[in-house]
Amino acid sequence: MRDPRPASGMRVDFTAVIYEWSARRNWFFVDVPPEPSADISDRPRMPRGFDSVRVTATVGATTWSTSIFPGGGTYALPLKRAVLQAEGIGEGDEIEIALVVHDG
């Protein structure tokens, strides 16, 4: 994976458990905790599809650009198959995540 480390942005570090989305098999996510989700939601930004927010995510040694999506009071971070494989992680694993939230 490429290393798109941004120069600035709100940083959020958290630990979460990987789960499979019940509506679609083989789609895996972690939830951003409620407090940082509220902070992210409160930041002004241009509207994007599905109210998504652009982020750079890091799990272990893997960094990638993606979006987080709101739902149920928190944001969900999708985990690409390549990330799961590169880090040797899967459903039910508790992982540490670093997000940089982009304003634009």
C-alpha positions as CSV (number, residue, x, y, z in Angstrom):
1,M,0.0,0.0,0.0
2,R,1.2,3.5,-0.6
3,D,1.9,5.8,2.3
4,P,-0.3,9.0,1.9
5,R,0.7,10.7,5.2
6,P,-1.1,14.0,5.3
7,A,0.5,17.2,6.5
8,S,-2.4,18.1,8.8
9,G,-5.8,17.2,10.0
10,M,-7.6,16.0,13.1
11,R,-5.9,12.9,14.5
12,V,-8.0,10.2,16.2
13,D,-6.4,7.1,17.8
14,F,-8.6,4.3,19.1
15,T,-8.9,0.6,19.6
16,A,-11.9,-1.4,18.1
17,V,-13.1,-4.9,17.3
18,I,-13.4,-5.9,13.6
19,Y,-16.9,-7.0,12.5
20,E,-18.4,-8.2,9.3
21,W,-21.3,-6.1,8.0
22,S,-24.5,-8.1,8.3
23,A,-25.9,-6.8,5.0
24,R,-23.0,-8.0,3.0
25,R,-20.6,-10.9,3.5
26,N,-16.9,-10.3,3.4
27,W,-17.2,-6.5,4.1
28,F,-15.4,-5.7,7.3
29,F,-15.5,-2.6,9.5
30,V,-14.5,-1.1,12.8
31,D,-16.5,1.7,14.6
32,V,-15.0,5.0,15.6
33,P,-16.0,5.5,19.3
34,P,-18.9,7.9,20.1
35,E,-16.9,10.8,21.5
36,P,-14.5,11.1,18.5
37,S,-17.4,10.4,16.1
38,A,-19.2,13.4,17.6
39,D,-16.1,15.6,17.3
40,I,-15.7,14.5,13.6
41,S,-19.4,15.2,12.9
42,D,-19.2,18.7,14.5
43,R,-16.4,19.8,12.1
44,P,-17.6,21.9,9.2
45,R,-16.8,20.4,5.8
46,M,-18.2,20.3,2.2
47,P,-21.0,17.7,1.9
48,R,-20.0,14.4,0.3
49,G,-22.0,11.3,-0.7
50,F,-23.6,9.4,2.1
51,D,-22.2,12.1,4.5
52,S,-18.9,10.3,4.3
53,V,-15.7,11.9,5.6
54,R,-12.3,11.5,3.9
55,V,-9.6,10.0,6.2
56,T,-6.2,8.5,6.1
57,A,-6.2,5.3,8.2
58,T,-3.3,3.4,9.7
59,V,-3.4,-0.1,11.1
60,G,-0.1,-1.6,12.1
61,A,2.4,-0.8,9.2
62,T,-0.4,-0.3,6.7
63,T,-1.6,3.2,5.8
64,W,-4.3,4.0,3.2
65,S,-6.8,6.7,2.1
66,T,-10.5,6.0,2.5
67,S,-13.7,7.4,3.9
68,I,-15.7,6.8,7.1
69,F,-19.5,6.6,7.0
70,P,-22.0,7.7,9.7
71,G,-24.6,5.4,11.2
72,G,-26.1,4.9,14.6
73,G,-24.2,7.8,16.3
74,T,-20.7,6.7,15.2
75,Y,-18.7,6.4,12.0
76,A,-17.7,3.1,10.5
77,L,-14.3,2.6,8.9
78,P,-14.2,0.0,6.2
79,L,-11.2,-2.3,6.2
80,K,-9.9,-3.3,2.8
81,R,-9.1,-7.0,2.2
82,A,-5.5,-6.0,1.5
83,V,-5.2,-4.4,4.9
84,L,-6.6,-7.5,6.6
85,Q,-4.2,-9.7,4.8
86,A,-1.2,-7.5,5.2
87,E,-1.7,-7.2,9.0
88,G,-2.9,-10.8,9.5
89,I,-6.2,-9.6,11.1
90,G,-9.8,-10.6,10.8
91,E,-13.3,-10.6,12.3
92,G,-13.3,-10.4,16.1
93,D,-9.8,-9.1,16.4
94,E,-9.2,-6.0,18.5
95,I,-6.9,-3.6,16.6
96,E,-5.4,-0.2,17.1
97,I,-6.3,2.4,14.5
98,A,-5.0,5.9,13.8
99,L,-7.1,8.2,11.7
100,V,-6.3,11.6,10.2
101,V,-9.6,13.3,9.3
102,H,-9.4,15.6,6.3
103,D,-11.4,18.8,6.2
104,G,-11.9,19.0,2.5
